[in-house]
Amino acid sequence: MSKIIAIIGGGASGFFAAIQAAQEVAQRNIDAKVHLYESSPNFLSKVRISGGGRCNVTHHQYEPKLFCQNYPRGARELRSPFTKFQALNTVEWFKARGVTLVAESDGRMFPSTNTSETIIECFIKESQRLGVVLHSRQGILSINQLEDGIEIQPKDSRPIKADQVLVATGSSKRGYELAKSLGHTITELAPSLFSFKIKSPFLRELSGVSFENASLTLKTSKKKFQQNGPLLITHHGLSGPAVLKLSAWAAREMKKDQYKATLLVNWSGLESMNEIEQFYLKLKTQSSSALIKNTAPSFFTKRFWANFIECLNIPLDKKWSELSKKDLNRVIEHTKGTPLEIQGQNRFKEEFVECGGVKTSEVDFKTMQSKIVPGLHFSGEILDIDGITGGFNFQNAWTTGYLAGTSMAMGVDRQ
Ligand SMILES: Cc1cc2nc3c(=O)[nH]c(=O)nc-3n(C[C@H](O)[C@H](O)[C@H](O)COP(=O)(O)OP(=O)(O)OC[C@H]3O[C@@H](n4cnc5c(N)ncnc54)[C@H](O)[C@@H]3O)c2cc1C
């Protein structure tokens, strides 16, 4: 009888795994069929909206060791999987199927068409070519280990006995429940990749102002975190790559502190206090007769600067020559580190992911197979693995999906 490979979750990782499993099945001439079950009406929903509709597929970094450094959770576990299928393999995989990925200056890679539809069309075409059976609106309600396989219960049909199963349900509650029902541990969940809610006079009416290379220090009750990068003032507080990176590395600590923490912002891109001091002393000498408010440092916009000095209670009609040593020191100190109190988190329209999931020590990262239930696999965001923004979360989905797909085809071949 023909064997069954059942994949639960038709998102990025499940879809990629289905194609890979079907490819192996075809190449090895195995008598097996790949079935992909998706609870919602549409497959690949997150791929569609990802990267602002452009899909940031992966990151232009082909050294697995360096690539791993972008995962606050999972860096160690992904070392070996990336030696088998890494960003370069992703680029080649798409190229072989007529899709060119192009790197931007910050390393993010998008399809040359600049639309996620290209990725979706490519996947759908491949799944059709390889005969993957797609079941939409067929959420899997339960899963049971049998002596000779795994039984899954789709929403609207009789139970299916599968020979190999992959759970690739992303951050859905049901997916975590399925994993738990088979004895797996779900580590503490917490959102990652969010913006900071901050109300401060320093940000007043400055939404849209950005900084090329800010340096942020976050102080939670137990730990300090530091990240650099572009920063953006929003209606609600602060966002931009530097904030998203911080939120990822501090995801669990910030949750514990209920998103209350102190942030020190160095807006200038200058690293040391001494550099900042020299910068201002030069500016003071060069512009001694000019009004301070009219002479914004190069790293500030005029609007930000005027508000900044107002917040420091420096009169707007003061000239640089009239600035006291004490006030100059306050300008220098606040440029190096304006203290802001974070009052909460914001995930509006952001590329958020879930930190936490299936405990990685319960999974064999050579095959993505469960160490508890033979024939059961996990891939993608359901695992306790998450990356910072930049294409790292999709690369985790592709890599672990690839390994799971390959392993399941080999598994049915042996059975
Ligand atoms: C707005 C947004 C933008 C993003 N942009 C990017 C980006 O540009 N680059 C990047 O690297 N990452 C991005 N991410 C993160 C990325 O989308 C995820 O990390 C990735 O989709 C995870 O893949 P996955 O297959 O594990 O989960 P998902 O893609 O979430 O897929 C899981 C699927 O399982 C289905 N499912 C759940 N439970 C069941 C069930 N019981 N039975 C059947 N089906 C079920 C769900 O409906 C879903 O379709 C973005 C995330 C968001 C929210």
The ligand as a Gaussian input file, in Angstrom:
#p B3LYP/6-31G(d) Opt

LIG

0 1
 C        3.776000      40.468000       9.295000
 C        4.924000      39.499000       9.278000
 C        5.958000      39.671000       8.347000
 C        7.034000      38.784000       8.331000
 N        8.035000      38.994000       7.414000
 C        9.112000      38.171000       7.413000
 C       10.151000      38.334000       6.442000
 O       10.065000      39.179000       5.538000
 N       11.239000      37.511000       6.532000
 C       11.348000      36.529000       7.488000
 O       12.356000      35.830000       7.519000
 N       10.340000      36.320000       8.376000
 C        9.242000      37.096000       8.354000
 N        8.235000      36.885000       9.251000
 C        8.319000      35.699000      10.119000
 C        7.916000      34.469000       9.277000
 O        6.712000      34.765000       8.593000
 C        7.712000      33.228000      10.160000
 O        8.863000      33.024000      10.933000
 C        7.471000      32.006000       9.265000
 O        6.306000      32.189000       8.502000
 C        7.363000      30.729000      10.088000
 O        7.040000      29.679000       9.220000
 P        6.198000      28.435000       9.741000
 O        5.867000      27.612000       8.550000
 O        6.857000      27.810000      10.882000
 O        4.839000      29.083000      10.312000
 P        3.683000      29.812000       9.498000
 O        4.215000      30.419000       8.262000
 O        2.985000      30.655000      10.497000
 O        2.731000      28.622000       9.053000
 C        2.020000      27.814000       9.962000
 C        0.748000      27.369000       9.270000
 O        0.137000      26.329000      10.038000
 C       -1.263000      26.509000       9.987000
 N       -1.832000      25.765000      11.135000
 C       -1.783000      26.097000      12.442000
 N       -2.374000      25.130000      13.193000
 C       -2.797000      24.186000      12.335000
 C       -3.490000      22.926000      12.498000
 N       -3.836000      22.473000      13.700000
 N       -3.762000      22.192000      11.388000
 C       -3.401000      22.640000      10.153000
 N       -2.766000      23.820000       9.943000
 C       -2.461000      24.573000      11.022000
 C       -1.433000      28.012000      10.061000
 O       -2.701000      28.409000       9.581000
 C       -0.273000      28.479000       9.146000
 O       -0.673000      28.583000       7.802000
 C        7.112000      37.725000       9.258000
 C        6.079000      37.545000      10.192000
 C        4.997000      38.417000      10.190000
 C        3.895000      38.196000      11.204000

